[in-house]
Amino acid sequence: MKNLDLATYQQLAAKLIGRPFKDPQLLQTAFTHCSYLNEHRRDAKEHNERLEFLGDAVLEIVVTEHLYLNYQHPEGILTNWRAALVRTESLAAAAKKLDFIDYLRLSKGERRSSARSREQILANAFEAVIGAVYLDQGYGTAAKFIHKHITSTLDGILQAGSWLDAKTRFQEHVQSTEGQTPVYRVLAEEGPDHDKSFSIGVYVNDQLLGSGKGYSKQAAQQAAAEAALRAQNVKPPSVDN
């Protein structure tokens, strides 16, 4: 485990933006989970939720501006693209590529948390880092960071068709081919209430066409729809960008 002192975060700053922070405490705070304060009150005065709040707003405007200036599609499509870019999974994936997990300041209990909880923590930290970069280096540097790690993934999202959620895609496909609406049913539930996982199947005309697992019913439904799309060989939606 890294020595998470200010010097370590200055080294990270050089990796993230090419230069040190004016106030390295900001970057350290961006990686400080609220649980850490409970065990290290002398070592930390603030957790990252306020920076996350700020970073979320900066992320939203940078992504929105990028889509508006570079694409001529209707508002509804751009809204779906933006949602795909800024969703938890996208931010957590970017954080993992940057090894953010090595810099998180967490309580001992939180370090043993579930994969679902860890993904949310990483996504929140990514937004907090954006907030810290914005405060310390300004909008331009924050925008450059976002473009490098978030908006640059749009081509992959469009190729995979993941900008339109799987449930919507599968419902449109079934309604156009069968004149039916898919039905989702819980197949199994596992784990304690605070860390439960679900297995859900999607049915058309009482025929199981796909199943999936997730830490929420919504996530499991999406996984089931994705499985059904693959089984039916439904191609991603085509959008001329």
C-alpha positions in Angstrom: 0.0 0.0 0.0 1.3 3.5 -0.9 2.3 6.0 1.7 -0.6 8.4 1.1 1.1 11.6 2.1 1.0 14.9 0.2 4.2 14.1 -1.7 2.5 11.0 -3.1 -0.4 13.0 -4.3 1.9 15.5 -5.9 3.4 12.7 -7.9 -0.1 11.6 -8.9 -0.8 15.2 -10.0 2.1 15.1 -12.3 0.7 11.8 -13.8 -2.8 13.2 -14.1 -2.2 16.8 -15.4 1.5 17.0 -16.1 2.4 19.3 -13.2 2.0 19.5 -9.4 -0.9 21.0 -7.7 -0.7 24.5 -6.1 -2.5 23.0 -3.2 -1.8 19.2 -3.0 -4.2 19.0 0.0 -7.1 19.4 -2.5 -6.0 16.2 -4.4 -5.5 14.3 -1.2 -9.0 15.3 -0.1 -10.4 14.1 -3.4 -9.3 10.6 -2.5 -10.5 10.7 1.1 -13.7 8.7 1.7 -16.0 9.8 4.5 -15.3 6.5 6.3 -11.6 7.4 6.6 -12.4 10.3 8.9 -14.0 8.0 11.5 -10.7 6.3 12.0 -8.3 9.2 11.3 -9.7 12.3 12.7 -6.3 13.8 13.4 -5.1 13.0 9.9 -8.0 14.3 7.8 -10.3 17.2 8.3 -12.6 16.8 5.2 -13.8 14.0 3.0 -14.4 14.2 -0.8 -18.2 14.7 -1.0 -18.1 18.4 -1.6 -15.4 18.1 -4.3 -17.5 15.3 -5.8 -20.5 17.7 -5.9 -18.4 20.3 -7.7 -16.7 17.8 -10.0 -20.1 16.4 -11.1 -21.2 19.8 -12.3 -17.9 20.5 -14.2 -18.1 17.0 -15.8 -21.7 17.7 -16.9 -20.9 21.0 -18.6 -17.7 19.8 -20.3 -19.4 16.7 -21.7 -22.5 18.7 -22.7 -20.4 21.4 -24.4 -18.4 18.8 -26.3 -21.4 17.0 -27.6 -23.2 20.3 -28.6 -20.1 21.6 -30.5 -19.2 18.4 -32.2 -22.5 16.6 -33.1 -25.6 17.8 -34.9 -28.0 15.1 -33.5 -31.3 15.8 -31.7 -31.4 16.6 -28.0 -32.7 13.2 -27.1 -29.8 11.3 -28.7 -27.2 13.7 -27.2 -28.8 13.2 -23.8 -28.4 9.5 -24.1 -24.8 9.8 -25.1 -24.1 12.1 -22.2 -25.7 9.7 -19.8 -23.5 6.9 -21.1 -20.4 8.9 -20.7 -21.0 10.1 -17.1 -22.6 7.0 -15.6 -21.0 5.2 -12.7 -19.6 2.4 -14.8 -17.8 4.8 -17.2 -16.3 6.9 -14.4 -15.2 3.8 -12.4 -13.6 2.3 -15.5 -11.6 5.5 -16.0 -10.6 5.5 -12.4 -9.4 1.9 -12.6 -7.2 2.7 -15.6 -5.6 5.4 -13.6 -5.0 3.1 -10.6 -7.2 5.3 -8.3 -7.7 2.4 -6.1 -4.1 2.7 -4.8 -4.7 6.3 -3.7 -8.1 6.0 -1.9 -8.1 6.7 1.8 -10.7 4.3 3.2 -11.5 2.8 6.6 -10.5 -0.8 7.2 -14.1 -1.8 6.9 -14.7 0.0 3.6 -11.6 -1.7 2.1 -13.4 -5.0 2.6 -16.6 -3.7 0.9 -18.4 -5.3 -2.0 -17.4 -4.8 -5.6 -20.6 -2.8 -6.2 -19.7 -0.4 -3.3 -16.1 -0.1 -4.6 -17.2 0.9 -8.1 -19.4 3.7 -6.7 -16.5 4.9 -4.5 -14.2 5.0 -7.5 -16.7 6.9 -9.6 -17.2 9.4 -6.8 -13.5 9.8 -6.4 -13.1 10.5 -10.1 -15.7 13.3 -9.9 -13.9 14.6 -6.8 -10.6 14.7 -8.7 -12.3 16.7 -11.4 -13.5 19.2 -8.7 -10.0 19.4 -7.3 -8.4 20.0 -10.7 -11.0 22.7 -11.5 -10.3 24.5 -8.2 -6.5 24.2 -8.4 -5.9 24.6 -12.1 -9.0 26.1 -13.7 -11.6 25.0 -16.2 -9.3 24.5 -19.1 -7.2 21.9 -17.3 -10.2 20.2 -15.9 -11.8 20.0 -19.4 -8.6 18.6 -20.9 -8.6 15.9 -18.2 -12.2 15.0 -18.9 -11.7 14.9 -22.7 -8.6 12.6 -22.3 -10.4 10.1 -20.0 -14.1 10.4 -20.7 -15.3 12.0 -23.9 -12.6 10.1 -25.8 -14.5 6.9 -25.0 -17.5 8.0 -27.0 -16.5 6.1 -30.2 -16.4 2.9 -28.3 -19.7 3.5 -26.7 -21.3 4.2 -30.1 -19.7 1.1 -31.7 -21.1 -1.1 -28.8 -24.5 0.6 -28.9 -24.3 1.0 -25.1 -25.5 4.6 -25.3 -29.1 3.2 -25.6 -29.7 1.0 -22.6 -30.2 -2.7 -23.2 -33.8 -2.8 -21.9 -34.9 -0.1 -24.2 -33.1 -1.7 -27.2 -34.6 -5.1 -26.5 -38.1 -3.8 -25.9 -38.0 -1.9 -29.2 -36.8 -5.0 -31.0 -39.5 -7.3 -29.5 -42.2 -4.8 -30.1 -41.2 -4.5 -33.8 -40.8 -8.2 -34.4 -43.4 -9.8 -32.0 -45.8 -7.0 -31.1 -45.1 -7.9 -27.5 -43.5 -6.3 -24.4 -40.8 -8.3 -22.6 -41.5 -9.5 -19.1 -38.8 -9.6 -16.4 -39.0 -12.2 -13.6 -36.7 -12.7 -10.6 -35.1 -16.2 -10.8 -33.1 -16.0 -7.6 -31.9 -13.8 -4.8 -28.6 -14.3 -2.9 -26.7 -12.7 0.0 -27.7 -10.5 3.0 -29.9 -7.5 2.6 -27.0 -5.0 2.6 -25.2 -6.9 -0.2 -27.9 -8.8 -2.1 -27.6 -9.9 -5.7 -30.4 -10.9 -8.1 -30.8 -13.3 -11.0 -33.5 -12.1 -13.5 -34.8 -13.6 -16.7 -36.5 -11.9 -19.5 -39.4 -13.6 -21.2 -41.4 -13.1 -24.4 -44.5 -15.2 -24.8 -43.5 -17.1 -21.7 -40.2 -18.1 -23.3 -37.0 -17.3 -21.5 -34.7 -15.4 -23.9 -32.0 -14.2 -21.6 -30.9 -14.1 -18.0 -28.5 -11.9 -16.0 -27.2 -11.1 -12.5 -26.7 -7.8 -10.7 -26.5 -6.1 -7.4 -29.9 -4.5 -8.0 -33.0 -5.7 -9.9 -32.4 -2.9 -12.4 -28.8 -4.0 -13.1 -29.9 -7.6 -13.4 -32.7 -6.6 -15.8 -30.1 -4.8 -18.0 -27.8 -7.8 -17.9 -30.7 -10.1 -18.9 -31.7 -7.8 -21.8 -28.0 -7.7 -23.0 -28.0 -11.5 -23.0 -31.2 -11.6 -24.9 -29.9 -9.1 -27.5 -26.8 -11.3 -28.0 -28.9 -14.5 -28.3 -31.1 -12.8 -30.8 -28.1 -11.3 -32.6 -29.6 -7.8 -32.5 -27.1 -5.3 -33.8 -26.3 -2.1 -32.0 -28.3 0.9 -33.1 -26.8 2.8 -36.0 -26.2 6.5 -35.6 -24.3 8.5 -38.2 -21.9 10.6 -36.2 
